[in-house]
């Protein structure tokens, strides 16, 4: 259960970090939102990693493993860099 939470937190952190660094168009107006979510998700992942280490489980550093552990699947932040009107 903690490995799933750890994978989800780091996948979400990576998603928000990537968008904060590379957003375009109207997304630039939400820069602070993405930066704040990035810090928040990283903080959560640190707490989960600390608990995993207390239980003598090594937190995984492989993004593809985070995808599998989290159950979120492949997160593709580059697909969501622009806010579009459709």
PDB file of N, CA, C and O in Angstrom, chain B, residues numbered from 101:
ATOM      1  N   UNK B 101       0.819  -1.192   0.000  1.00  0.00           N
ATOM      2  CA  UNK B 101       0.000   0.000   0.000  1.00  0.00           C
ATOM      3  C   UNK B 101       0.869   1.264   0.000  1.00  0.00           C
ATOM      4  O   UNK B 101       0.570   2.225  -0.709  1.00  0.00           O
ATOM      5  N   UNK B 102       1.940   1.259   0.795  1.00  0.00           N
ATOM      6  CA  UNK B 102       2.823   2.430   0.822  1.00  0.00           C
ATOM      7  C   UNK B 102       3.593   2.575  -0.488  1.00  0.00           C
ATOM      8  O   UNK B 102       3.851   3.694  -0.932  1.00  0.00           O
ATOM      9  N   UNK B 103       3.960   1.457  -1.109  1.00  0.00           N
ATOM     10  CA  UNK B 103       4.650   1.539  -2.395  1.00  0.00           C
ATOM     11  C   UNK B 103       3.732   2.164  -3.445  1.00  0.00           C
ATOM     12  O   UNK B 103       4.183   2.931  -4.296  1.00  0.00           O
ATOM     13  N   UNK B 104       2.454   1.833  -3.380  1.00  0.00           N
ATOM     14  CA  UNK B 104       1.483   2.412  -4.304  1.00  0.00           C
ATOM     15  C   UNK B 104       1.381   3.921  -4.065  1.00  0.00           C
ATOM     16  O   UNK B 104       1.366   4.704  -5.014  1.00  0.00           O
ATOM     17  N   UNK B 105       1.311   4.319  -2.805  1.00  0.00           N
ATOM     18  CA  UNK B 105       1.234   5.744  -2.463  1.00  0.00           C
ATOM     19  C   UNK B 105       2.500   6.472  -2.906  1.00  0.00           C
ATOM     20  O   UNK B 105       2.433   7.583  -3.433  1.00  0.00           O
ATOM     21  N   UNK B 106       3.651   5.841  -2.688  1.00  0.00           N
ATOM     22  CA  UNK B 106       4.924   6.451  -3.076  1.00  0.00           C
ATOM     23  C   UNK B 106       4.980   6.639  -4.595  1.00  0.00           C
ATOM     24  O   UNK B 106       5.371   7.701  -5.078  1.00  0.00           O
ATOM     25  N   UNK B 107       4.592   5.618  -5.333  1.00  0.00           N
ATOM     26  CA  UNK B 107       4.578   5.717  -6.794  1.00  0.00           C
ATOM     27  C   UNK B 107       3.634   6.797  -7.279  1.00  0.00           C
ATOM     28  O   UNK B 107       3.956   7.544  -8.203  1.00  0.00           O
ATOM     29  N   UNK B 108       2.470   6.881  -6.658  1.00  0.00           N
ATOM     30  CA  UNK B 108       1.490   7.895  -7.049  1.00  0.00           C
ATOM     31  C   UNK B 108       2.006   9.305  -6.758  1.00  0.00           C
ATOM     32  O   UNK B 108       1.861  10.205  -7.586  1.00  0.00           O
ATOM     33  N   UNK B 109       2.602   9.493  -5.594  1.00  0.00           N
ATOM     34  CA  UNK B 109       3.113  10.821  -5.234  1.00  0.00           C
ATOM     35  C   UNK B 109       4.227  11.264  -6.176  1.00  0.00           C
ATOM     36  O   UNK B 109       4.244  12.412  -6.622  1.00  0.00           O
ATOM     37  N   UNK B 110       5.159  10.359  -6.481  1.00  0.00           N
ATOM     38  CA  UNK B 110       6.258  10.751  -7.359  1.00  0.00           C
ATOM     39  C   UNK B 110       5.810  10.920  -8.800  1.00  0.00           C
ATOM     40  O   UNK B 110       6.328  11.787  -9.504  1.00  0.00           O
ATOM     41  N   UNK B 111       4.872  10.124  -9.251  1.00  0.00           N
ATOM     42  CA  UNK B 111       4.334  10.312 -10.606  1.00  0.00           C
ATOM     43  C   UNK B 111       3.631  11.661 -10.704  1.00  0.00           C
ATOM     44  O   UNK B 111       3.780  12.377 -11.694  1.00  0.00           O
ATOM     45  N   UNK B 112       2.869  12.001  -9.674  1.00  0.00           N
ATOM     46  CA  UNK B 112       2.160  13.277  -9.654  1.00  0.00           C
ATOM     47  C   UNK B 112       3.144  14.434  -9.542  1.00  0.00           C
ATOM     48  O   UNK B 112       2.978  15.461 -10.201  1.00  0.00           O
ATOM     49  N   UNK B 113       4.171  14.269  -8.704  1.00  0.00           N
ATOM     50  CA  UNK B 113       5.223  15.294  -8.600  1.00  0.00           C
ATOM     51  C   UNK B 113       5.837  15.538  -9.967  1.00  0.00           C
ATOM     52  O   UNK B 113       5.969  16.686 -10.392  1.00  0.00           O
ATOM     53  N   UNK B 114       6.216  14.465 -10.664  1.00  0.00           N
ATOM     54  CA  UNK B 114       6.852  14.610 -11.974  1.00  0.00           C
ATOM     55  C   UNK B 114       5.918  15.310 -12.960  1.00  0.00           C
ATOM     56  O   UNK B 114       6.352  16.165 -13.732  1.00  0.00           O
ATOM     57  N   UNK B 115       4.655  14.950 -12.932  1.00  0.00           N
ATOM     58  CA  UNK B 115       3.661  15.566 -13.813  1.00  0.00           C
ATOM     59  C   UNK B 115       3.612  17.083 -13.596  1.00  0.00           C
ATOM     60  O   UNK B 115       3.741  17.853 -14.547  1.00  0.00           O
ATOM     61  N   UNK B 116       3.424  17.506 -12.342  1.00  0.00           N
ATOM     62  CA  UNK B 116       3.334  18.932 -12.054  1.00  0.00           C
ATOM     63  C   UNK B 116       4.655  19.650 -12.311  1.00  0.00           C
ATOM     64  O   UNK B 116       4.653  20.781 -12.799  1.00  0.00           O
ATOM     65  N   UNK B 117       5.782  19.015 -11.991  1.00  0.00           N
ATOM     66  CA  UNK B 117       7.089  19.636 -12.218  1.00  0.00           C
ATOM     67  C   UNK B 117       7.293  19.897 -13.701  1.00  0.00           C
ATOM     68  O   UNK B 117       7.708  20.986 -14.097  1.00  0.00           O
ATOM     69  N   UNK B 118       6.997  18.888 -14.521  1.00  0.00           N
ATOM     70  CA  UNK B 118       7.194  19.031 -15.964  1.00  0.00           C
ATOM     71  C   UNK B 118       6.337  20.176 -16.515  1.00  0.00           C
ATOM     72  O   UNK B 118       6.822  20.993 -17.298  1.00  0.00           O
ATOM     73  N   UNK B 119       5.085  20.234 -16.115  1.00  0.00           N
ATOM     74  CA  UNK B 119       4.196  21.292 -16.600  1.00  0.00           C
ATOM     75  C   UNK B 119       4.660  22.656 -16.100  1.00  0.00           C
ATOM     76  O   UNK B 119       4.618  23.630 -16.851  1.00  0.00           O
ATOM     77  N   UNK B 120       5.099  22.746 -14.853  1.00  0.00           N
ATOM     78  CA  UNK B 120       5.576  24.023 -14.314  1.00  0.00           C
ATOM     79  C   UNK B 120       6.779  24.535 -15.104  1.00  0.00           C
ATOM     80  O   UNK B 120       6.947  25.744 -15.262  1.00  0.00           O
ATOM     81  N   UNK B 121       7.613  23.625 -15.601  1.00  0.00           N
ATOM     82  CA  UNK B 121       8.801  24.019 -16.341  1.00  0.00           C
ATOM     83  C   UNK B 121       8.516  24.333 -17.812  1.00  0.00           C
ATOM     84  O   UNK B 121       9.238  25.115 -18.430  1.00  0.00           O
ATOM     85  N   UNK B 122       7.474  23.730 -18.370  1.00  0.00           N
ATOM     86  CA  UNK B 122       7.297  23.774 -19.821  1.00  0.00           C
ATOM     87  C   UNK B 122       5.940  24.265 -20.305  1.00  0.00           C
ATOM     88  O   UNK B 122       5.642  24.133 -21.492  1.00  0.00           O
ATOM     89  N   UNK B 123       5.106  24.826 -19.435  1.00  0.00           N
ATOM     90  CA  UNK B 123       3.768  25.200 -19.897  1.00  0.00           C
ATOM     91  C   UNK B 123       3.812  26.353 -20.893  1.00  0.00           C
ATOM     92  O   UNK B 123       4.750  27.150 -20.914  1.00  0.00           O
ATOM     93  N   UNK B 124       2.775  26.416 -21.711  1.00  0.00           N
ATOM     94  CA  UNK B 124       2.691  27.410 -22.780  1.00  0.00           C
ATOM     95  C   UNK B 124       1.287  27.993 -22.817  1.00  0.00           C
ATOM     96  O   UNK B 124       0.383  27.504 -22.138  1.00  0.00           O
ATOM     97  N   UNK B 125       1.114  29.022 -23.600  1.00  0.00           N
ATOM     98  CA  UNK B 125      -0.207  29.608 -23.793  1.00  0.00           C
ATOM     99  C   UNK B 125      -0.788  30.129 -22.489  1.00  0.00           C
ATOM    100  O   UNK B 125      -0.080  30.718 -21.672  1.00  0.00           O
ATOM    101  N   UNK B 126      -2.077  29.908 -22.303  1.00  0.00           N
ATOM    102  CA  UNK B 126      -2.753  30.370 -21.094  1.00  0.00           C
ATOM    103  C   UNK B 126      -2.265  29.656 -19.838  1.00  0.00           C
ATOM    104  O   UNK B 126      -2.459  30.152 -18.728  1.00  0.00           O
ATOM    105  N   UNK B 127      -1.635  28.495 -20.003  1.00  0.00           N
ATOM    106  CA  UNK B 127      -1.107  27.760 -18.862  1.00  0.00           C
ATOM    107  C   UNK B 127      -0.087  28.558 -18.064  1.00  0.00           C
ATOM    108  O   UNK B 127       0.094  28.315 -16.871  1.00  0.00           O
ATOM    109  N   UNK B 128       0.578  29.504 -18.709  1.00  0.00           N
ATOM    110  CA  UNK B 128       1.563  30.349 -18.028  1.00  0.00           C
ATOM    111  C   UNK B 128       0.903  31.128 -16.887  1.00  0.00           C
ATOM    112  O   UNK B 128       1.548  31.439 -15.885  1.00  0.00           O
ATOM    113  N   UNK B 129      -0.378  31.438 -17.046  1.00  0.00           N
ATOM    114  CA  UNK B 129      -1.098  32.173 -16.000  1.00  0.00           C
ATOM    115  C   UNK B 129      -1.240  31.349 -14.724  1.00  0.00           C
ATOM    116  O   UNK B 129      -1.477  31.900 -13.649  1.00  0.00           O
ATOM    117  N   UNK B 130      -1.096  30.043 -14.843  1.00  0.00           N
ATOM    118  CA  UNK B 130      -1.235  29.142 -13.688  1.00  0.00           C
ATOM    119  C   UNK B 130       0.109  28.640 -13.178  1.00  0.00           C
ATOM    120  O   UNK B 130       0.158  27.635 -12.469  1.00  0.00           O
ATOM    121  N   UNK B 131       1.189  29.311 -13.521  1.00  0.00           N
ATOM    122  CA  UNK B 131       2.546  28.894 -13.149  1.00  0.00           C
ATOM    123  C   UNK B 131       2.682  28.639 -11.648  1.00  0.00           C
ATOM    124  O   UNK B 131       3.210  27.603 -11.245  1.00  0.00           O
ATOM    125  N   UNK B 132       2.223  29.550 -10.836  1.00  0.00           N
ATOM    126  CA  UNK B 132       2.344  29.410  -9.372  1.00  0.00           C
ATOM    127  C   UNK B 132       1.582  28.189  -8.870  1.00  0.00           C
ATOM    128  O   UNK B 132       2.046  27.490  -7.969  1.00  0.00           O
ATOM    129  N   UNK B 133       0.411  27.934  -9.453  1.00  0.00           N
ATOM    130  CA  UNK B 133      -0.367  26.758  -9.066  1.00  0.00           C
ATOM    131  C   UNK B 133       0.458  25.484  -9.257  1.00  0.00           C
ATOM    132  O   UNK B 133       0.541  24.646  -8.359  1.00  0.00           O
ATOM    133  N   UNK B 134       1.065  25.350 -10.433  1.00  0.00           N
ATOM    134  CA  UNK B 134       1.842  24.144 -10.714  1.00  0.00           C
ATOM    135  C   UNK B 134       3.090  24.055  -9.836  1.00  0.00           C
ATOM    136  O   UNK B 134       3.467  22.966  -9.404  1.00  0.00           O
ATOM    137  N   UNK B 135       3.724  25.182  -9.573  1.00  0.00           N
ATOM    138  CA  UNK B 135       4.894  25.182  -8.683  1.00  0.00           C
ATOM    139  C   UNK B 135       4.498  24.765  -7.270  1.00  0.00           C
ATOM    140  O   UNK B 135       5.209  23.991  -6.630  1.00  0.00           O
ATOM    141  N   UNK B 136       3.379  25.268  -6.786  1.00  0.00           N
ATOM    142  CA  UNK B 136       2.910  24.907  -5.443  1.00  0.00           C
ATOM    143  C   UNK B 136       2.546  23.432  -5.361  1.00  0.00           C
ATOM    144  O   UNK B 136       2.883  22.764  -4.384  1.00  0.00           O
ATOM    145  N   UNK B 137       1.862  22.917  -6.377  1.00  0.00           N
ATOM    146  CA  UNK B 137       1.508  21.482  -6.383  1.00  0.00           C
ATOM    147  C   UNK B 137       2.766  20.620  -6.424  1.00  0.00           C
ATOM    148  O   UNK B 137       2.811  19.552  -5.814  1.00  0.00           O
ATOM    149  N   UNK B 138       3.791  21.087  -7.145  1.00  0.00           N
ATOM    150  CA  UNK B 138       5.052  20.351  -7.211  1.00  0.00           C
ATOM    151  C   UNK B 138       5.664  20.210  -5.827  1.00  0.00           C
ATOM    152  O   UNK B 138       6.048  19.112  -5.423  1.00  0.00           O
ATOM    153  N   UNK B 139       5.757  21.314  -5.101  1.00  0.00           N
ATOM    154  CA  UNK B 139       6.325  21.283  -3.744  1.00  0.00           C
ATOM    155  C   UNK B 139       5.490  20.402  -2.815  1.00  0.00           C
ATOM    156  O   UNK B 139       6.027  19.650  -2.002  1.00  0.00           O
ATOM    157  N   UNK B 140       4.180  20.509  -2.950  1.00  0.00           N
ATOM    158  CA  UNK B 140       3.271  19.729  -2.113  1.00  0.00           C
ATOM    159  C   UNK B 140       3.452  18.225  -2.352  1.00  0.00           C
ATOM    160  O   UNK B 140       3.566  17.459  -1.395  1.00  0.00           O
ATOM    161  N   UNK B 141       3.478  17.806  -3.598  1.00  0.00           N
ATOM    162  CA  UNK B 141       3.616  16.385  -3.925  1.00  0.00           C
ATOM    163  C   UNK B 141       4.980  15.852  -3.509  1.00  0.00           C
ATOM    164  O   UNK B 141       5.086  14.716  -3.047  1.00  0.00           O
ATOM    165  N   UNK B 142       6.024  16.660  -3.669  1.00  0.00           N
ATOM    166  CA  UNK B 142       7.358  16.225  -3.249  1.00  0.00           C
ATOM    167  C   UNK B 142       7.394  16.044  -1.734  1.00  0.00           C
ATOM    168  O   UNK B 142       8.002  15.097  -1.235  1.00  0.00           O
ATOM    169  N   UNK B 143       6.752  16.938  -1.010  1.00  0.00           N
ATOM    170  CA  UNK B 143       6.684  16.808   0.445  1.00  0.00           C
ATOM    171  C   UNK B 143       5.991  15.520   0.870  1.00  0.00           C
ATOM    172  O   UNK B 143       6.447  14.831   1.782  1.00  0.00           O
ATOM    173  N   UNK B 144       4.880  15.199   0.198  1.00  0.00           N
ATOM    174  CA  UNK B 144       4.164  13.956   0.512  1.00  0.00           C
ATOM    175  C   UNK B 144       5.030  12.738   0.208  1.00  0.00           C
ATOM    176  O   UNK B 144       5.076  11.787   0.988  1.00  0.00           O
ATOM    177  N   UNK B 145       5.718  12.776  -0.935  1.00  0.00           N
ATOM    178  CA  UNK B 145       6.535  11.614  -1.302  1.00  0.00           C
ATOM    179  C   UNK B 145       7.691  11.428  -0.314  1.00  0.00           C
ATOM    180  O   UNK B 145       8.085  10.294  -0.043  1.00  0.00           O
ATOM    181  N   UNK B 146       8.233  12.507   0.221  1.00  0.00           N
ATOM    182  CA  UNK B 146       9.293  12.388   1.226  1.00  0.00           C
ATOM    183  C   UNK B 146       8.774  11.709   2.495  1.00  0.00           C
ATOM    184  O   UNK B 146       9.461  10.881   3.094  1.00  0.00           O
ATOM    185  N   UNK B 147       7.560  12.070   2.890  1.00  0.00           N
ATOM    186  CA  UNK B 147       6.970  11.451   4.085  1.00  0.00           C
ATOM    187  C   UNK B 147       6.743   9.954   3.883  1.00  0.00           C
ATOM    188  O   UNK B 147       7.016   9.153   4.776  1.00  0.00           O
ATOM    189  N   UNK B 148       6.243   9.583   2.707  1.00  0.00           N
ATOM    190  CA  UNK B 148       6.006   8.169   2.427  1.00  0.00           C
ATOM    191  C   UNK B 148       7.331   7.419   2.336  1.00  0.00           C
ATOM    192  O   UNK B 148       7.445   6.299   2.832  1.00  0.00           O
ATOM    193  N   UNK B 149       8.339   8.037   1.701  1.00  0.00           N
ATOM    194  CA  UNK B 149       9.660   7.404   1.603  1.00  0.00           C
ATOM    195  C   UNK B 149      10.258   7.175   2.989  1.00  0.00           C
ATOM    196  O   UNK B 149      10.854   6.130   3.252  1.00  0.00           O
ATOM    197  N   UNK B 150      10.096   8.150   3.863  1.00  0.00           N
ATOM    198  CA  UNK B 150      10.608   8.013   5.225  1.00  0.00           C
ATOM    199  C   UNK B 150       9.953   6.827   5.931  1.00  0.00           C
ATOM    200  O   UNK B 150      10.619   6.049   6.614  1.00  0.00           O
ATOM    201  N   UNK B 151       8.641   6.702   5.756  1.00  0.00           N
ATOM    202  CA  UNK B 151       7.927   5.585   6.384  1.00  0.00           C
ATOM    203  C   UNK B 151       8.357   4.244   5.786  1.00  0.00           C
ATOM    204  O   UNK B 151       8.514   3.263   6.513  1.00  0.00           O
ATOM    205  N   UNK B 152       8.547   4.200   4.479  1.00  0.00           N
ATOM    206  CA  UNK B 152       9.039   2.965   3.852  1.00  0.00           C
ATOM    207  C   UNK B 152      10.395   2.566   4.437  1.00  0.00           C
ATOM    208  O   UNK B 152      10.636   1.392   4.719  1.00  0.00           O
ATOM    209  N   UNK B 153      11.271   3.545   4.614  1.00  0.00           N
ATOM    210  CA  UNK B 153      12.597   3.245   5.173  1.00  0.00           C
ATOM    211  C   UNK B 153      12.491   2.771   6.622  1.00  0.00           C
ATOM    212  O   UNK B 153      13.263   1.914   7.053  1.00  0.00           O
ATOM    213  N   UNK B 154      11.543   3.322   7.371  1.00  0.00           N
ATOM    214  CA  UNK B 154      11.327   2.844   8.736  1.00  0.00           C
ATOM    215  C   UNK B 154      10.927   1.371   8.733  1.00  0.00           C
ATOM    216  O   UNK B 154      11.272   0.624   9.648  1.00  0.00           O
ATOM    217  N   UNK B 155      10.205   0.967   7.710  1.00  0.00           N
ATOM    218  CA  UNK B 155       9.760  -0.427   7.586  1.00  0.00           C
ATOM    219  C   UNK B 155      10.789  -1.293   6.857  1.00  0.00           C
ATOM    220  O   UNK B 155      10.522  -2.445   6.516  1.00  0.00           O
ATOM    221  N   UNK B 156      11.972  -0.712   6.625  1.00  0.00           N
ATOM    222  CA  UNK B 156      13.089  -1.386   5.965  1.00  0.00           C
ATOM    223  C   UNK B 156      12.762  -1.816   4.538  1.00  0.00           C
ATOM    224  O   UNK B 156      13.159  -2.889   4.085  1.00  0.00           O
ATOM    225  N   UNK B 157      12.027  -0.947   3.842  1.00  0.00           N
ATOM    226  CA  UNK B 157      11.731  -1.130   2.428  1.00  0.00           C
ATOM    227  C   UNK B 157      12.387   0.028   1.687  1.00  0.00           C
ATOM    228  O   UNK B 157      12.178   1.193   2.025  1.00  0.00           O
ATOM    229  N   UNK B 158      13.179  -0.301   0.680  1.00  0.00           N
ATOM    230  CA  UNK B 158      13.883   0.738  -0.072  1.00  0.00           C
ATOM    231  C   UNK B 158      12.927   1.402  -1.067  1.00  0.00           C
ATOM    232  O   UNK B 158      12.350   0.715  -1.911  1.00  0.00           O
ATOM    233  N   UNK B 159      12.748   2.738  -0.983  1.00  0.00           N
ATOM    234  CA  UNK B 159      11.918   3.441  -1.966  1.00  0.00           C
ATOM    235  C   UNK B 159      12.528   3.309  -3.366  1.00  0.00           C
ATOM    236  O   UNK B 159      13.746   3.377  -3.530  1.00  0.00           O
ATOM    237  N   UNK B 160      11.683   3.122  -4.351  1.00  0.00           N
ATOM    238  CA  UNK B 160      12.145   2.909  -5.711  1.00  0.00           C
ATOM    239  C   UNK B 160      12.484   4.227  -6.391  1.00  0.00           C
ATOM    240  O   UNK B 160      11.785   5.222  -6.201  1.00  0.00           O
ATOM    241  N   UNK B 161      13.554   4.241  -7.183  1.00  0.00           N
ATOM    242  CA  UNK B 161      13.949   5.457  -7.890  1.00  0.00           C
ATOM    243  C   UNK B 161      13.729   5.362  -9.401  1.00  0.00           C
ATOM    244  O   UNK B 161      14.248   6.183 -10.158  1.00  0.00           O
ATOM    245  N   UNK B 162      12.973   4.378  -9.834  1.00  0.00           N
ATOM    246  CA  UNK B 162      12.744   4.147 -11.261  1.00  0.00           C
ATOM    247  C   UNK B 162      11.346   4.635 -11.657  1.00  0.00           C
ATOM    248  O   UNK B 162      10.350   4.067 -11.212  1.00  0.00           O
ATOM    249  N   UNK B 163      11.261   5.690 -12.495  1.00  0.00           N
ATOM    250  CA  UNK B 163       9.955   6.216 -12.885  1.00  0.00           C
ATOM    251  C   UNK B 163       9.021   5.183 -13.518  1.00  0.00           C
ATOM    252  O   UNK B 163       7.809   5.254 -13.311  1.00  0.00           O
ATOM    253  N   UNK B 164       9.541   4.246 -14.267  1.00  0.00           N
ATOM    254  CA  UNK B 164       8.660   3.235 -14.857  1.00  0.00           C
ATOM    255  C   UNK B 164       8.061   2.336 -13.771  1.00  0.00           C
ATOM    256  O   UNK B 164       6.946   1.834 -13.916  1.00  0.00           O
ATOM    257  N   UNK B 165       8.803   2.143 -12.695  1.00  0.00           N
ATOM    258  CA  UNK B 165       8.283   1.355 -11.579  1.00  0.00           C
ATOM    259  C   UNK B 165       7.217   2.143 -10.812  1.00  0.00           C
ATOM    260  O   UNK B 165       6.261   1.561 -10.298  1.00  0.00           O
ATOM    261  N   UNK B 166       7.383   3.470 -10.737  1.00  0.00           N
ATOM    262  CA  UNK B 166       6.367   4.309 -10.087  1.00  0.00           C
ATOM    263  C   UNK B 166       5.037   4.140 -10.811  1.00  0.00           C
ATOM    264  O   UNK B 166       3.983   4.034 -10.184  1.00  0.00           O
ATOM    265  N   UNK B 167       5.104   4.116 -12.153  1.00  0.00           N
ATOM    266  CA  UNK B 167       3.886   3.948 -12.961  1.00  0.00           C
ATOM    267  C   UNK B 167       3.185   2.644 -12.616  1.00  0.00           C
ATOM    268  O   UNK B 167       1.967   2.607 -12.441  1.00  0.00           O
ATOM    269  N   UNK B 168       3.964   1.581 -12.520  1.00  0.00           N
ATOM    270  CA  UNK B 168       3.388   0.274 -12.216  1.00  0.00           C
ATOM    271  C   UNK B 168       2.844   0.226 -10.793  1.00  0.00           C
ATOM    272  O   UNK B 168       1.727  -0.236 -10.562  1.00  0.00           O
ATOM    273  N   UNK B 169       3.642   0.705  -9.840  1.00  0.00           N
ATOM    274  CA  UNK B 169       3.232   0.647  -8.434  1.00  0.00           C
ATOM    275  C   UNK B 169       1.991   1.499  -8.161  1.00  0.00           C
ATOM    276  O   UNK B 169       1.113   1.101  -7.395  1.00  0.00           O
ATOM    277  N   UNK B 170       1.928   2.666  -8.790  1.00  0.00           N
ATOM    278  CA  UNK B 170       0.847   3.610  -8.482  1.00  0.00           C
ATOM    279  C   UNK B 170      -0.501   3.188  -9.055  1.00  0.00           C
ATOM    280  O   UNK B 170      -1.551   3.515  -8.501  1.00  0.00           O
ATOM    281  N   UNK B 171      -0.464   2.470 -10.152  1.00  0.00           N
ATOM    282  CA  UNK B 171      -1.712   2.126 -10.824  1.00  0.00           C
ATOM    283  C   UNK B 171      -2.225   3.254 -11.716  1.00  0.00           C
ATOM    284  O   UNK B 171      -3.286   3.125 -12.327  1.00  0.00           O
ATOM    285  N   UNK B 172      -1.481   4.357 -11.796  1.00  0.00           N
ATOM    286  CA  UNK B 172      -1.889   5.481 -12.633  1.00  0.00           C
ATOM    287  C   UNK B 172      -1.577   5.250 -14.101  1.00  0.00           C
ATOM    288  O   UNK B 172      -2.167   5.885 -14.975  1.00  0.00           O
ATOM    289  N   UNK B 173      -0.651   4.343 -14.369  1.00  0.00           N
ATOM    290  CA  UNK B 173      -0.236   4.118 -15.751  1.00  0.00           C
ATOM    291  C   UNK B 173       0.749   5.183 -16.197  1.00  0.00           C
ATOM    292  O   UNK B 173       1.327   5.899 -15.380  1.00  0.00           O
ATOM    293  N   UNK B 174       0.926   5.271 -17.478  1.00  0.00           N
ATOM    294  CA  UNK B 174       1.883   6.234 -18.033  1.00  0.00           C
ATOM    295  C   UNK B 174       1.301   7.639 -17.992  1.00  0.00           C
ATOM    296  O   UNK B 174       0.272   7.915 -18.609  1.00  0.00           O
ATOM    297  N   UNK B 175       1.961   8.512 -17.268  1.00  0.00           N
ATOM    298  CA  UNK B 175       1.548   9.911 -17.166  1.00  0.00           C
ATOM    299  C   UNK B 175       2.326  10.674 -18.237  1.00  0.00           C
ATOM    300  O   UNK B 175       3.556  10.620 -18.270  1.00  0.00           O
ATOM    301  N   UNK B 176       1.622  11.372 -19.099  1.00  0.00           N
ATOM    302  CA  UNK B 176       2.266  12.080 -20.205  1.00  0.00           C
ATOM    303  C   UNK B 176       2.010  13.582 -20.097  1.00  0.00           C
ATOM    304  O   UNK B 176       1.129  14.107 -20.778  1.00  0.00           O
ATOM    305  N   UNK B 177       2.771  14.280 -19.247  1.00  0.00           N
ATOM    306  CA  UNK B 177       2.503  15.701 -19.043  1.00  0.00           C
ATOM    307  C   UNK B 177       2.703  16.547 -20.294  1.00  0.00           C
ATOM    308  O   UNK B 177       2.086  17.605 -20.417  1.00  0.00           O
ATOM    309  N   UNK B 178       3.544  16.114 -21.221  1.00  0.00           N
ATOM    310  CA  UNK B 178       3.787  16.927 -22.414  1.00  0.00           C
ATOM    311  C   UNK B 178       2.519  17.086 -23.261  1.00  0.00           C
ATOM    312  O   UNK B 178       2.442  17.999 -24.084  1.00  0.00           O
ATOM    313  N   UNK B 179       1.535  16.219 -23.073  1.00  0.00           N
ATOM    314  CA  UNK B 179       0.275  16.322 -23.813  1.00  0.00           C
ATOM    315  C   UNK B 179      -0.607  17.451 -23.288  1.00  0.00           C
ATOM    316  O   UNK B 179      -1.576  17.835 -23.943  1.00  0.00           O
ATOM    317  N   UNK B 180      -0.280  17.985 -22.115  1.00  0.00           N
ATOM    318  CA  UNK B 180      -1.161  18.954 -21.464  1.00  0.00           C
ATOM    319  C   UNK B 180      -0.484  20.290 -21.187  1.00  0.00           C
ATOM    320  O   UNK B 180      -0.760  20.926 -20.170  1.00  0.00           O
ATOM    321  N   UNK B 181       0.387  20.713 -22.072  1.00  0.00           N
ATOM    322  CA  UNK B 181       1.119  21.947 -21.836  1.00  0.00           C
ATOM    323  C   UNK B 181       0.355  23.197 -22.231  1.00  0.00           C
ATOM    324  O   UNK B 181       0.636  24.275 -21.707  1.00  0.00           O
ATOM    325  N   UNK B 182      -0.594  23.085 -23.129  1.00  0.00           N
ATOM    326  CA  UNK B 182      -1.341  24.257 -23.581  1.00  0.00           C
ATOM    327  C   UNK B 182      -2.805  24.123 -23.178  1.00  0.00           C
ATOM    328  O   UNK B 182      -3.391  23.043 -23.251  1.00  0.00           O
ATOM    329  N   UNK B 183      -3.374  25.231 -22.756  1.00  0.00           N
ATOM    330  CA  UNK B 183      -4.821  25.263 -22.562  1.00  0.00           C
ATOM    331  C   UNK B 183      -5.409  25.666 -23.903  1.00  0.00           C
ATOM    332  O   UNK B 183      -5.079  26.722 -24.441  1.00  0.00           O
ATOM    333  N   UNK B 184      -6.266  24.834 -24.432  1.00  0.00           N
ATOM    334  CA  UNK B 184      -6.821  25.081 -25.759  1.00  0.00           C
ATOM    335  C   UNK B 184      -8.326  25.278 -25.689  1.00  0.00           C
ATOM    336  O   UNK B 184      -8.983  24.851 -24.740  1.00  0.00           O
ATOM    337  N   UNK B 185      -8.845  25.921 -26.692  1.00  0.00           N
ATOM    338  CA  UNK B 185     -10.279  26.079 -26.833  1.00  0.00           C
ATOM    339  C   UNK B 185     -10.764  25.099 -27.885  1.00  0.00           C
ATOM    340  O   UNK B 185     -10.331  25.157 -29.036  1.00  0.00           O
ATOM    341  N   UNK B 186     -11.654  24.205 -27.503  1.00  0.00           N
ATOM    342  CA  UNK B 186     -12.232  23.234 -28.447  1.00  0.00           C
ATOM    343  C   UNK B 186     -13.712  23.197 -28.259  1.00  0.00           C
ATOM    344  O   UNK B 186     -14.403  22.448 -28.950  1.00  0.00           O
TER     345      UNK B 186
END
